[in-house]
Every structure is written in structure tokens, then in C-alpha cells.
Amino acid sequence: MAFRGPGRFMRRYRSILQHLHYEENADARKSVISTLERGGWNLYESTMLWLMVGRVAGAEGDNAAKLEHYRRALGVSNRNSLDDEDLRDLLAKMFTLEMELSQYAAAKRTLDRLMLQPGAAESVAGLRELMAKLDAELASDSPIAAEATLFRPCQTEDGEPIWAYSPVRQSFSFARLNGNVERFEVRCERNRLEGPVKSGKTWSLPEAAQKCQVIVFGDDGASFQFVEHNETESSEATAEAAVARSDVLD
């Protein structure tokens, strides 16, 4: 992905690239943090910066953070900051990371978006093996365990760390809690479900619930598994199930 444009951002960008080239990951991390703190970047620069933060996280072996930063880059981008080729490349990388982290519902949405892009045939062709795995996982009766990490929104000091996800099944639980993972909310089109995050407890949404998103709150960097269960497994589970209360959300 090429950088366009002169100025102080380009100097910082090249410096971070150089640190990564020589595997100076600690220096690259310091440079991206200082660049984020400086602020005032335009839309194109903000897109490139979040992509670079993602590359630094990847160099550090933190693919959960890498995916989060790629999502932020996508979120602030437009056609002036990501052309068709760059957008296809970013979506393909996000899909690969989501598959690696077992975030299959997110991977399906990313793949659907990629397939709608002009000229996507070559990118999609390179993902056939992962696509077959995705289809098999979504059709399986086995639980789907997505790897999750809480992040502070846009690395601000006052934002509450969260993890947000749209599940594909009606029942879910939490496992492998690492750090302070406090509570969750499920926000659907006309329903809400909330409670503390605990291992060994299964939560169920009403069958009529639509367009649901799970939002988990806790400390920055805390991690867990978000486990989606099939209907048979959920009906046989002994864990307590919760009933969502209907509520029209703002």
C-alpha cells in the first residue's frame, strides 16, 4: 500500500517503516504512539496511521490488536484514502485475521463485502481454502469459540475499553477469562440483554431478536473466548439461561 503526499507525516511514516524493516519493534511502537498523540492528521493520514499501527502490532505478534487497528483504518477511510486495490487488500487481510481468531461471523461479513468490490475475483481466489473452512465452521454443530480482546476506542484515555461482535447463533457463553472482563450488553433491534461476564453460564436470546450486537466491557487488554452454541447444545445445557427484556433502544 503506497503512501501519497509530502510533509511531516510522511517523515514519521518512513521512520516507522524503517524501524519495522530492521525489526526495531520497540522503536516502531514508540513512534506510532507519539504520532497518534500528536493528532491533527487528515483523513488519508489517519487511515495510513491506523494501518501502520496494525503492522506494528503484527510485528509484535499481537494479531488481535492488528485486526482491531485494521478495522479502525477501514472505519475512517474513504475512496480518497483507500483506492479499489487497497480496499480489496485490506478486506482480504482482515478476513484472514478474523479466520485465525475464529471470529467467523465477522469473517463472513468481511468476505461478503470483499466479494462486492470491483475486481475482487483474484483476491477471493486466494482465499478459497479459508472460505471452505468458514462454510464448514458455520454449518457445524460444534461450538464456535472466537478469540476476543478488549481495546480502548481509538486509544483515548477516557474511552471505556470494549469488544463488539455480532453473533450468528442465539446462545453464547464466555470462557478463558484473562484479566478484568466485567460485563456485557447485547443490543438488538428491539431487545436488550445484559449481565456480568462469568465462565460456565449460558445466555440465550429470544428467537425473534434481530440485528444483535454483543458489547463486552472491562480493562484494556483483557481477553477471553466468546463461545456460540448450537440449539441442541443450548437446550441440554445446565447453565442458567437469561431472558432478554424487550426495549426499544435509542
C-alpha positions as a printed Julia matrix, in Angstrom:
250×3 Matrix{Float64}:
   0.0     0.0    0.0
   1.76    3.12  -1.2
   1.95    6.42   0.68
   0.97    9.57  -1.15
   1.77   13.14  -0.22
   4.62   15.2    1.28
   5.08   16.66   4.75
   5.8    15.81   8.35
   3.51   12.77   8.38
   5.48   11.18   5.55
   8.71   11.6    7.52
   7.15    9.9   10.53
   5.66    7.19   8.31
   9.02    6.42   6.72
  10.7     6.35  10.11
   8.25    3.73  11.39
   8.73    1.67   8.22
  12.48    1.78   8.72
  12.17    0.58  12.31
  10.0    -2.33  11.14
  12.41   -3.18   8.34
  15.24   -3.55  10.84
  12.97   -5.35  13.33
  13.26   -2.48  15.81
   9.76   -3.14  17.09
  10.1    -1.2   20.36
  11.21    1.91  18.47
   8.4     1.43  15.95
   5.9     1.23  18.83
   7.25    4.46  20.37
   7.0     6.22  17.01
   3.39    5.22  16.35
   2.34    6.2   19.88
   3.91    9.66  19.54
   2.31   10.06  16.11
  -1.1     9.11  17.49
  -0.69   11.52  20.4
   0.25   14.39  18.09
  -3.09   14.16  16.26
  -4.39   16.62  13.7
  -3.94   14.28  10.75
  -6.21   14.45   7.74
  -8.42   11.55   6.64
  -5.82    9.96   4.38
  -3.09   10.27   7.01
  -5.37    8.84   9.7
  -6.11    5.82   7.51
  -2.43    5.21   6.84
  -1.58    5.69  10.5
  -4.06    3.06  11.71
  -2.77    0.67   9.06
   0.76    1.3   10.31
  -0.28    0.74  13.95
  -1.72   -2.57  12.77
   1.56   -3.52  11.12
   3.45   -2.74  14.31
   1.05   -4.89  16.33
   1.53   -7.69  13.82
   5.31   -7.4   14.1
   4.88   -7.76  17.86
   2.86  -10.94  17.34
  -0.44   -9.44  18.51
  -2.88  -10.29  15.74
  -5.94   -9.33  17.81
  -4.61   -5.77  18.03
  -3.57   -5.88  14.38
  -7.14   -6.71  13.36
  -8.57   -4.0   15.64
  -6.34   -1.33  14.07
  -7.13   -2.51  10.55
 -10.81   -2.15  11.4
 -10.17    1.39  12.59
  -8.34    2.19   9.36
 -11.3     0.89   7.39
 -13.68    2.87   9.57
 -12.03    6.25   8.87
 -11.26    5.6    5.2
 -12.97    6.72   2.02
 -12.2     6.35  -1.69
  -9.56    9.07  -1.47
  -7.62    7.25   1.24
  -8.13    3.67   0.0
  -8.47    3.0   -3.72
 -10.15   -0.16  -5.03
  -6.98   -2.26  -4.91
  -6.02   -1.11  -1.41
  -9.54   -1.74  -0.13
  -9.56   -5.28  -1.55
  -6.17   -5.94   0.02
  -7.28   -4.64   3.41
 -10.5    -6.67   3.4
  -8.6    -9.82   2.44
  -6.14   -9.28   5.31
  -8.97   -8.65   7.76
 -10.75  -11.82   6.61
  -7.58  -13.85   7.14
  -7.08  -12.43  10.64
 -10.72  -13.0   11.58
 -10.43  -16.61  10.5
  -7.23  -17.01  12.51
  -9.01  -15.65  15.6
 -12.11  -17.82  14.95
 -14.28  -14.72  14.56
 -16.34  -16.47  11.93
 -19.39  -14.2   11.98
 -17.16  -11.18  11.37
 -15.22  -13.09   8.72
 -18.44  -13.84   6.84
 -19.39  -10.15   6.76
 -15.9    -9.13   5.64
 -15.91  -11.75   2.9
 -19.34  -10.64   1.69
 -18.07   -7.07   1.45
 -14.92   -8.16  -0.36
 -16.9   -10.12  -2.94
 -18.91   -7.0   -3.77
 -15.8    -4.98  -4.63
 -14.91   -4.38  -8.29
 -12.17   -6.71  -9.48
 -12.36   -8.94  -6.4
 -12.08  -12.26  -8.26
  -8.31  -12.6   -7.83
  -8.42  -11.7   -4.13
 -11.26  -14.15  -3.49
  -9.48  -16.91  -5.43
  -6.58  -16.72  -2.99
  -8.94  -17.27  -0.06
 -10.7   -20.44  -1.27
  -9.26  -22.69   1.4
 -10.25  -20.31   4.2
 -13.69  -19.86   2.63
 -14.26  -23.61   2.69
 -13.21  -23.69   6.36
 -15.62  -20.83   7.12
 -18.54  -22.64   5.5
 -17.72  -25.8    7.45
 -17.44  -23.98  10.77
 -20.71  -22.09  10.35
 -22.54  -25.3    9.38
 -21.02  -27.34  12.2
 -22.89  -28.36  15.34
 -19.75  -27.69  17.38
 -19.39  -24.52  19.47
 -17.75  -21.51  17.79
 -15.12  -20.0   20.09
 -13.98  -16.55  18.94
 -10.79  -15.14  20.46
 -11.55  -11.69  21.88
  -9.53   -8.81  23.37
 -10.82   -5.56  24.86
  -9.43   -2.33  23.42
  -9.9     1.3   24.34
 -11.69    3.11  21.48
  -9.13    4.91  19.32
  -6.59    4.69  22.17
  -8.14    7.58  24.08
  -7.64    7.84  27.83
 -11.3     8.45  28.66
 -12.95    5.82  26.44
 -14.14    2.62  28.1
 -12.4    -0.49  26.69
 -14.83   -2.69  24.76
 -15.12   -5.64  22.4
 -18.04   -5.66  19.98
 -19.29   -8.6   17.93
 -22.41   -9.7   16.04
 -23.04  -13.41  16.71
 -24.58  -15.89  14.27
 -26.21  -18.11  16.93
 -28.81  -17.47  19.61
 -26.88  -18.76  22.65
 -23.44  -17.86  23.94
 -21.11  -18.09  26.91
 -17.68  -16.86  27.98
 -14.53  -18.89  28.63
 -10.78  -18.49  29.27
 -11.15  -15.13  31.01
  -7.78  -13.37  31.26
  -7.75  -10.05  33.09
 -10.73   -7.98  34.17
 -13.67   -8.75  31.86
 -16.58   -7.21  33.76
 -19.91   -7.21  31.99
 -21.68   -7.41  28.66
 -24.64   -5.93  26.86
 -26.46   -7.38  23.88
 -28.22   -4.71  21.83
 -30.7    -5.93  19.28
 -33.21   -4.11  17.11
 -35.87   -4.26  19.84
 -34.3    -6.28  22.65
 -31.58   -5.9   25.23
 -29.74   -8.46  27.34
 -27.07   -7.63  29.91
 -25.2    -9.2   32.78
 -21.83   -9.95  34.37
 -19.26  -11.95  32.43
 -18.87  -15.37  34.06
 -17.43  -18.66  32.89
 -19.8   -21.63  32.78
 -23.02  -19.67  32.25
 -25.0   -19.75  29.0
 -27.07  -16.8   27.85
 -29.88  -17.07  25.31
 -31.53  -14.5   23.08
 -35.21  -14.6   22.14
 -35.79  -16.33  18.79
 -37.29  -13.14  17.38
 -34.28  -10.97  18.24
 -32.73   -9.37  15.16
 -29.57   -7.41  14.33
 -27.91   -8.19  17.65
 -24.51   -6.96  18.74
 -22.63   -8.14  21.83
 -20.59   -5.45  23.6
 -18.21   -6.57  26.36
 -16.68   -4.15  28.9
 -13.63   -4.39  31.14
  -9.96   -3.44  31.24
  -7.89   -2.58  28.2
  -6.04   -5.69  27.0
  -8.2    -8.2   28.9
  -9.01  -11.24  26.78
 -11.48  -14.11  26.66
 -13.25  -16.57  24.39
 -16.73  -15.75  23.16
 -18.4   -19.12  22.62
 -21.5   -19.51  20.44
 -23.59  -22.65  20.99
 -25.91  -24.53  18.68
 -29.58  -25.11  19.61
 -29.2   -28.74  20.72
 -26.25  -27.96  22.91
 -28.02  -24.96  24.44
 -31.2   -26.9   25.22
 -29.2   -29.58  27.03
 -27.0   -27.15  28.92
 -27.4   -27.0   32.7
 -26.08  -23.45  32.92
 -28.58  -20.75  33.77
 -30.16  -19.05  30.76
 -31.22  -15.41  30.79
 -34.26  -13.91  29.16
 -33.83  -10.63  27.34
 -36.18   -7.83  28.21
 -37.85   -6.06  25.28
 -36.83   -2.46  24.93
 -36.66    0.0   22.05
 -33.14    1.4   22.1
 -32.2     4.97  21.32
